[in-house]
Amino acid sequence: MWLAKPETARRVRQRIGTILDWAYASGYRESEAPMRAITNVQHSSGFCGRPLLRPFS
């Protein structure tokens, strides 16, 4: 799904994250959504998950 339909996959991940954030804020989860922690590490390290495509470099 991630490679075939990246926009749909992004939306699904965002919606799941929203639900997990609500569960954490409401006390149903003891920790933050796992993908939030991964995303925070990726952005702080400069890695965004997709390689840059440079066809003419």
PyMOL Python script that loads the backbone (N, CA, C, O; Angstrom):
from pymol import cmd

cmd.read_pdbstr("""\
ATOM      1  N   MET A   1       0.824  -1.187   0.000  1.00  0.00           N
ATOM      2  CA  MET A   1       0.000   0.000   0.000  1.00  0.00           C
ATOM      3  C   MET A   1       0.868   1.251   0.000  1.00  0.00           C
ATOM      4  O   MET A   1       0.537   2.231  -0.667  1.00  0.00           O
ATOM      5  N   TRP A   2       1.963   1.231   0.732  1.00  0.00           N
ATOM      6  CA  TRP A   2       2.790   2.430   0.876  1.00  0.00           C
ATOM      7  C   TRP A   2       3.373   2.885  -0.457  1.00  0.00           C
ATOM      8  O   TRP A   2       3.476   4.083  -0.717  1.00  0.00           O
ATOM      9  N   LEU A   3       3.753   1.931  -1.298  1.00  0.00           N
ATOM     10  CA  LEU A   3       4.347   2.295  -2.582  1.00  0.00           C
ATOM     11  C   LEU A   3       3.300   2.445  -3.676  1.00  0.00           C
ATOM     12  O   LEU A   3       3.442   3.296  -4.554  1.00  0.00           O
ATOM     13  N   ALA A   4       2.256   1.633  -3.633  1.00  0.00           N
ATOM     14  CA  ALA A   4       1.241   1.666  -4.679  1.00  0.00           C
ATOM     15  C   ALA A   4       0.339   2.898  -4.573  1.00  0.00           C
ATOM     16  O   ALA A   4      -0.008   3.502  -5.589  1.00  0.00           O
ATOM     17  N   LYS A   5      -0.037   3.267  -3.362  1.00  0.00           N
ATOM     18  CA  LYS A   5      -0.955   4.393  -3.153  1.00  0.00           C
ATOM     19  C   LYS A   5      -0.458   5.239  -1.989  1.00  0.00           C
ATOM     20  O   LYS A   5      -1.048   5.208  -0.909  1.00  0.00           O
ATOM     21  N   PRO A   6       0.617   5.991  -2.192  1.00  0.00           N
ATOM     22  CA  PRO A   6       1.219   6.726  -1.070  1.00  0.00           C
ATOM     23  C   PRO A   6       0.305   7.780  -0.450  1.00  0.00           C
ATOM     24  O   PRO A   6       0.363   8.000   0.760  1.00  0.00           O
ATOM     25  N   GLU A   7      -0.527   8.430  -1.241  1.00  0.00           N
ATOM     26  CA  GLU A   7      -1.422   9.445  -0.678  1.00  0.00           C
ATOM     27  C   GLU A   7      -2.456   8.805   0.241  1.00  0.00           C
ATOM     28  O   GLU A   7      -2.719   9.315   1.330  1.00  0.00           O
ATOM     29  N   THR A   8      -3.039   7.700  -0.187  1.00  0.00           N
ATOM     30  CA  THR A   8      -4.004   6.978   0.644  1.00  0.00           C
ATOM     31  C   THR A   8      -3.335   6.469   1.907  1.00  0.00           C
ATOM     32  O   THR A   8      -3.907   6.563   2.994  1.00  0.00           O
ATOM     33  N   ALA A   9      -2.128   5.928   1.778  1.00  0.00           N
ATOM     34  CA  ALA A   9      -1.390   5.418   2.929  1.00  0.00           C
ATOM     35  C   ALA A   9      -1.104   6.537   3.924  1.00  0.00           C
ATOM     36  O   ALA A   9      -1.221   6.336   5.133  1.00  0.00           O
ATOM     37  N   ARG A  10      -0.733   7.708   3.427  1.00  0.00           N
ATOM     38  CA  ARG A  10      -0.456   8.849   4.302  1.00  0.00           C
ATOM     39  C   ARG A  10      -1.713   9.239   5.076  1.00  0.00           C
ATOM     40  O   ARG A  10      -1.648   9.530   6.270  1.00  0.00           O
ATOM     41  N   ARG A  11      -2.847   9.242   4.396  1.00  0.00           N
ATOM     42  CA  ARG A  11      -4.102   9.611   5.055  1.00  0.00           C
ATOM     43  C   ARG A  11      -4.504   8.589   6.115  1.00  0.00           C
ATOM     44  O   ARG A  11      -4.958   8.955   7.199  1.00  0.00           O
ATOM     45  N   VAL A  12      -4.335   7.306   5.794  1.00  0.00           N
ATOM     46  CA  VAL A  12      -4.661   6.252   6.762  1.00  0.00           C
ATOM     47  C   VAL A  12      -3.769   6.384   7.988  1.00  0.00           C
ATOM     48  O   VAL A  12      -4.252   6.303   9.117  1.00  0.00           O
ATOM     49  N   ARG A  13      -2.458   6.589   7.772  1.00  0.00           N
ATOM     50  CA  ARG A  13      -1.531   6.749   8.891  1.00  0.00           C
ATOM     51  C   ARG A  13      -1.906   7.960   9.749  1.00  0.00           C
ATOM     52  O   ARG A  13      -1.840   7.905  10.977  1.00  0.00           O
ATOM     53  N   GLN A  14      -2.300   9.053   9.088  1.00  0.00           N
ATOM     54  CA  GLN A  14      -2.699  10.256   9.819  1.00  0.00           C
ATOM     55  C   GLN A  14      -3.945   9.988  10.662  1.00  0.00           C
ATOM     56  O   GLN A  14      -4.029  10.436  11.806  1.00  0.00           O
ATOM     57  N   ARG A  15      -4.903   9.266  10.105  1.00  0.00           N
ATOM     58  CA  ARG A  15      -6.137   8.977  10.841  1.00  0.00           C
ATOM     59  C   ARG A  15      -5.888   8.051  12.018  1.00  0.00           C
ATOM     60  O   ARG A  15      -6.451   8.246  13.095  1.00  0.00           O
ATOM     61  N   ILE A  16      -5.051   7.049  11.819  1.00  0.00           N
ATOM     62  CA  ILE A  16      -4.702   6.154  12.922  1.00  0.00           C
ATOM     63  C   ILE A  16      -3.989   6.935  14.019  1.00  0.00           C
ATOM     64  O   ILE A  16      -4.251   6.734  15.205  1.00  0.00           O
ATOM     65  N   GLY A  17      -3.084   7.830  13.616  1.00  0.00           N
ATOM     66  CA  GLY A  17      -2.376   8.670  14.587  1.00  0.00           C
ATOM     67  C   GLY A  17      -3.321   9.539  15.387  1.00  0.00           C
ATOM     68  O   GLY A  17      -3.130   9.728  16.589  1.00  0.00           O
ATOM     69  N   THR A  18      -4.339  10.070  14.730  1.00  0.00           N
ATOM     70  CA  THR A  18      -5.328  10.901  15.422  1.00  0.00           C
ATOM     71  C   THR A  18      -6.066  10.093  16.483  1.00  0.00           C
ATOM     72  O   THR A  18      -6.292  10.571  17.594  1.00  0.00           O
ATOM     73  N   ILE A  19      -6.439   8.870  16.131  1.00  0.00           N
ATOM     74  CA  ILE A  19      -7.137   8.001  17.082  1.00  0.00           C
ATOM     75  C   ILE A  19      -6.234   7.648  18.256  1.00  0.00           C
ATOM     76  O   ILE A  19      -6.670   7.677  19.407  1.00  0.00           O
ATOM     77  N   LEU A  20      -4.970   7.314  17.969  1.00  0.00           N
ATOM     78  CA  LEU A  20      -4.035   6.973  19.048  1.00  0.00           C
ATOM     79  C   LEU A  20      -3.738   8.179  19.939  1.00  0.00           C
ATOM     80  O   LEU A  20      -3.583   8.030  21.151  1.00  0.00           O
ATOM     81  N   ASP A  21      -3.659   9.371  19.344  1.00  0.00           N
ATOM     82  CA  ASP A  21      -3.453  10.586  20.143  1.00  0.00           C
ATOM     83  C   ASP A  21      -4.642  10.827  21.071  1.00  0.00           C
ATOM     84  O   ASP A  21      -4.461  11.192  22.232  1.00  0.00           O
ATOM     85  N   TRP A  22      -5.861  10.621  20.559  1.00  0.00           N
ATOM     86  CA  TRP A  22      -7.046  10.785  21.385  1.00  0.00           C
ATOM     87  C   TRP A  22      -7.032   9.776  22.537  1.00  0.00           C
ATOM     88  O   TRP A  22      -7.331  10.121  23.681  1.00  0.00           O
ATOM     89  N   ALA A  23      -6.681   8.523  22.219  1.00  0.00           N
ATOM     90  CA  ALA A  23      -6.643   7.486  23.248  1.00  0.00           C
ATOM     91  C   ALA A  23      -5.624   7.823  24.333  1.00  0.00           C
ATOM     92  O   ALA A  23      -5.878   7.597  25.516  1.00  0.00           O
ATOM     93  N   TYR A  24      -4.476   8.362  23.936  1.00  0.00           N
ATOM     94  CA  TYR A  24      -3.434   8.760  24.897  1.00  0.00           C
ATOM     95  C   TYR A  24      -3.939   9.923  25.768  1.00  0.00           C
ATOM     96  O   TYR A  24      -3.770   9.909  26.987  1.00  0.00           O
ATOM     97  N   ALA A  25      -4.548  10.911  25.144  1.00  0.00           N
ATOM     98  CA  ALA A  25      -5.041  12.073  25.886  1.00  0.00           C
ATOM     99  C   ALA A  25      -6.192  11.699  26.819  1.00  0.00           C
ATOM    100  O   ALA A  25      -6.374  12.320  27.866  1.00  0.00           O
ATOM    101  N   SER A  26      -6.962  10.690  26.440  1.00  0.00           N
ATOM    102  CA  SER A  26      -8.101  10.268  27.256  1.00  0.00           C
ATOM    103  C   SER A  26      -7.731   9.242  28.318  1.00  0.00           C
ATOM    104  O   SER A  26      -8.576   8.841  29.119  1.00  0.00           O
ATOM    105  N   GLY A  27      -6.470   8.816  28.327  1.00  0.00           N
ATOM    106  CA  GLY A  27      -6.020   7.882  29.341  1.00  0.00           C
ATOM    107  C   GLY A  27      -6.167   6.413  28.970  1.00  0.00           C
ATOM    108  O   GLY A  27      -5.950   5.544  29.814  1.00  0.00           O
ATOM    109  N   TYR A  28      -6.532   6.117  27.727  1.00  0.00           N
ATOM    110  CA  TYR A  28      -6.672   4.729  27.298  1.00  0.00           C
ATOM    111  C   TYR A  28      -5.333   4.109  26.895  1.00  0.00           C
ATOM    112  O   TYR A  28      -5.218   2.885  26.821  1.00  0.00           O
ATOM    113  N   ARG A  29      -4.344   4.923  26.640  1.00  0.00           N
ATOM    114  CA  ARG A  29      -2.995   4.448  26.314  1.00  0.00           C
ATOM    115  C   ARG A  29      -2.014   5.059  27.301  1.00  0.00           C
ATOM    116  O   ARG A  29      -2.191   6.195  27.742  1.00  0.00           O
ATOM    117  N   GLU A  30      -0.983   4.304  27.645  1.00  0.00           N
ATOM    118  CA  GLU A  30       0.014   4.806  28.592  1.00  0.00           C
ATOM    119  C   GLU A  30       1.128   5.572  27.903  1.00  0.00           C
ATOM    120  O   GLU A  30       1.871   6.307  28.554  1.00  0.00           O
ATOM    121  N   SER A  31       1.252   5.406  26.591  1.00  0.00           N
ATOM    122  CA  SER A  31       2.333   6.086  25.876  1.00  0.00           C
ATOM    123  C   SER A  31       1.789   6.754  24.617  1.00  0.00           C
ATOM    124  O   SER A  31       0.678   6.484  24.160  1.00  0.00           O
ATOM    125  N   GLU A  32       2.608   7.617  24.093  1.00  0.00           N
ATOM    126  CA  GLU A  32       2.289   8.322  22.861  1.00  0.00           C
ATOM    127  C   GLU A  32       2.212   7.333  21.699  1.00  0.00           C
ATOM    128  O   GLU A  32       2.737   6.224  21.797  1.00  0.00           O
ATOM    129  N   ALA A  33       1.572   7.720  20.615  1.00  0.00           N
ATOM    130  CA  ALA A  33       1.492   6.865  19.430  1.00  0.00           C
ATOM    131  C   ALA A  33       2.899   6.535  18.937  1.00  0.00           C
ATOM    132  O   ALA A  33       3.717   7.443  18.788  1.00  0.00           O
ATOM    133  N   PRO A  34       3.204   5.267  18.679  1.00  0.00           N
ATOM    134  CA  PRO A  34       4.552   4.877  18.275  1.00  0.00           C
ATOM    135  C   PRO A  34       5.040   5.604  17.032  1.00  0.00           C
ATOM    136  O   PRO A  34       6.218   5.947  16.943  1.00  0.00           O
ATOM    137  N   MET A  35       4.162   5.843  16.079  1.00  0.00           N
ATOM    138  CA  MET A  35       4.614   6.507  14.861  1.00  0.00           C
ATOM    139  C   MET A  35       4.969   7.971  15.109  1.00  0.00           C
ATOM    140  O   MET A  35       5.773   8.541  14.372  1.00  0.00           O
ATOM    141  N   ARG A  36       4.386   8.583  16.128  1.00  0.00           N
ATOM    142  CA  ARG A  36       4.755   9.962  16.469  1.00  0.00           C
ATOM    143  C   ARG A  36       6.203  10.011  16.951  1.00  0.00           C
ATOM    144  O   ARG A  36       6.962  10.907  16.581  1.00  0.00           O
ATOM    145  N   ALA A  37       6.570   9.047  17.772  1.00  0.00           N
ATOM    146  CA  ALA A  37       7.941   9.000  18.273  1.00  0.00           C
ATOM    147  C   ALA A  37       8.924   8.770  17.127  1.00  0.00           C
ATOM    148  O   ALA A  37       9.986   9.392  17.086  1.00  0.00           O
ATOM    149  N   ILE A  38       8.576   7.882  16.201  1.00  0.00           N
ATOM    150  CA  ILE A  38       9.453   7.614  15.055  1.00  0.00           C
ATOM    151  C   ILE A  38       9.557   8.847  14.174  1.00  0.00           C
ATOM    152  O   ILE A  38      10.650   9.206  13.735  1.00  0.00           O
ATOM    153  N   THR A  39       8.431   9.497  13.911  1.00  0.00           N
ATOM    154  CA  THR A  39       8.425  10.694  13.072  1.00  0.00           C
ATOM    155  C   THR A  39       9.252  11.799  13.710  1.00  0.00           C
ATOM    156  O   THR A  39       9.990  12.499  13.015  1.00  0.00           O
ATOM    157  N   ASN A  40       9.138  11.966  15.026  1.00  0.00           N
ATOM    158  CA  ASN A  40       9.917  13.001  15.710  1.00  0.00           C
ATOM    159  C   ASN A  40      11.409  12.743  15.593  1.00  0.00           C
ATOM    160  O   ASN A  40      12.177  13.685  15.401  1.00  0.00           O
ATOM    161  N   VAL A  41      11.839  11.499  15.705  1.00  0.00           N
ATOM    162  CA  VAL A  41      13.255  11.158  15.574  1.00  0.00           C
ATOM    163  C   VAL A  41      13.725  11.400  14.147  1.00  0.00           C
ATOM    164  O   VAL A  41      14.817  11.927  13.937  1.00  0.00           O
ATOM    165  N   GLN A  42      12.917  11.022  13.169  1.00  0.00           N
ATOM    166  CA  GLN A  42      13.289  11.200  11.773  1.00  0.00           C
ATOM    167  C   GLN A  42      13.467  12.676  11.447  1.00  0.00           C
ATOM    168  O   GLN A  42      14.426  13.047  10.771  1.00  0.00           O
ATOM    169  N   HIS A  43      12.567  13.514  11.911  1.00  0.00           N
ATOM    170  CA  HIS A  43      12.676  14.937  11.603  1.00  0.00           C
ATOM    171  C   HIS A  43      13.850  15.585  12.335  1.00  0.00           C
ATOM    172  O   HIS A  43      14.493  16.484  11.793  1.00  0.00           O
ATOM    173  N   SER A  44      14.130  15.151  13.530  1.00  0.00           N
ATOM    174  CA  SER A  44      15.252  15.738  14.263  1.00  0.00           C
ATOM    175  C   SER A  44      16.592  15.289  13.691  1.00  0.00           C
ATOM    176  O   SER A  44      17.591  15.995  13.831  1.00  0.00           O
ATOM    177  N   SER A  45      16.624  14.105  13.040  1.00  0.00           N
ATOM    178  CA  SER A  45      17.874  13.634  12.462  1.00  0.00           C
ATOM    179  C   SER A  45      18.043  14.074  11.015  1.00  0.00           C
ATOM    180  O   SER A  45      19.099  13.858  10.421  1.00  0.00           O
ATOM    181  N   GLY A  46      17.004  14.693  10.439  1.00  0.00           N
ATOM    182  CA  GLY A  46      17.086  15.149   9.065  1.00  0.00           C
ATOM    183  C   GLY A  46      16.618  14.123   8.054  1.00  0.00           C
ATOM    184  O   GLY A  46      16.624  14.400   6.854  1.00  0.00           O
ATOM    185  N   PHE A  47      16.210  12.940   8.506  1.00  0.00           N
ATOM    186  CA  PHE A  47      15.725  11.901   7.605  1.00  0.00           C
ATOM    187  C   PHE A  47      14.217  12.023   7.509  1.00  0.00           C
ATOM    188  O   PHE A  47      13.529  12.003   8.530  1.00  0.00           O
ATOM    189  N   CYS A  48      13.691  12.150   6.297  1.00  0.00           N
ATOM    190  CA  CYS A  48      12.249  12.324   6.117  1.00  0.00           C
ATOM    191  C   CYS A  48      11.565  11.074   5.582  1.00  0.00           C
ATOM    192  O   CYS A  48      10.356  11.102   5.353  1.00  0.00           O
ATOM    193  N   GLY A  49      12.288   9.982   5.374  1.00  0.00           N
ATOM    194  CA  GLY A  49      11.651   8.745   4.974  1.00  0.00           C
ATOM    195  C   GLY A  49      11.701   8.432   3.496  1.00  0.00           C
ATOM    196  O   GLY A  49      11.653   7.262   3.115  1.00  0.00           O
ATOM    197  N   ARG A  50      11.794   9.427   2.666  1.00  0.00           N
ATOM    198  CA  ARG A  50      11.851   9.178   1.234  1.00  0.00           C
ATOM    199  C   ARG A  50      13.162   9.746   0.699  1.00  0.00           C
ATOM    200  O   ARG A  50      13.533  10.874   1.023  1.00  0.00           O
ATOM    201  N   PRO A  51      13.853   8.970  -0.111  1.00  0.00           N
ATOM    202  CA  PRO A  51      15.091   9.512  -0.694  1.00  0.00           C
ATOM    203  C   PRO A  51      14.770  10.579  -1.728  1.00  0.00           C
ATOM    204  O   PRO A  51      13.728  10.530  -2.382  1.00  0.00           O
ATOM    205  N   LEU A  52      15.651  11.520  -1.868  1.00  0.00           N
ATOM    206  CA  LEU A  52      15.473  12.530  -2.890  1.00  0.00           C
ATOM    207  C   LEU A  52      15.751  11.920  -4.256  1.00  0.00           C
ATOM    208  O   LEU A  52      16.737  11.205  -4.436  1.00  0.00           O
ATOM    209  N   LEU A  53      14.896  12.201  -5.200  1.00  0.00           N
ATOM    210  CA  LEU A  53      15.098  11.693  -6.539  1.00  0.00           C
ATOM    211  C   LEU A  53      15.789  12.775  -7.368  1.00  0.00           C
ATOM    212  O   LEU A  53      15.270  13.880  -7.524  1.00  0.00           O
ATOM    213  N   ARG A  54      16.941  12.448  -7.883  1.00  0.00           N
ATOM    214  CA  ARG A  54      17.708  13.383  -8.694  1.00  0.00           C
ATOM    215  C   ARG A  54      18.071  12.703 -10.013  1.00  0.00           C
ATOM    216  O   ARG A  54      19.174  12.172 -10.146  1.00  0.00           O
ATOM    217  N   PRO A  55      17.162  12.712 -10.988  1.00  0.00           N
ATOM    218  CA  PRO A  55      17.412  11.967 -12.210  1.00  0.00           C
ATOM    219  C   PRO A  55      18.544  12.533 -13.075  1.00  0.00           C
ATOM    220  O   PRO A  55      19.124  11.802 -13.878  1.00  0.00           O
ATOM    221  N   PHE A  56      18.860  13.794 -12.927  1.00  0.00           N
ATOM    222  CA  PHE A  56      19.869  14.399 -13.784  1.00  0.00           C
ATOM    223  C   PHE A  56      21.128  14.803 -13.035  1.00  0.00           C
ATOM    224  O   PHE A  56      21.874  15.662 -13.507  1.00  0.00           O
ATOM    225  N   SER A  57      21.383  14.195 -11.866  1.00  0.00           N
ATOM    226  CA  SER A  57      22.589  14.565 -11.126  1.00  0.00           C
ATOM    227  C   SER A  57      23.755  13.689 -11.498  1.00  0.00           C
ATOM    228  O   SER A  57      24.852  13.864 -10.968  1.00  0.00           O
TER     229      SER A  57
END
""", "prot")
cmd.dss("prot")
cmd.show_as("cartoon", "prot")
cmd.util.cbc("prot")
cmd.orient("prot")
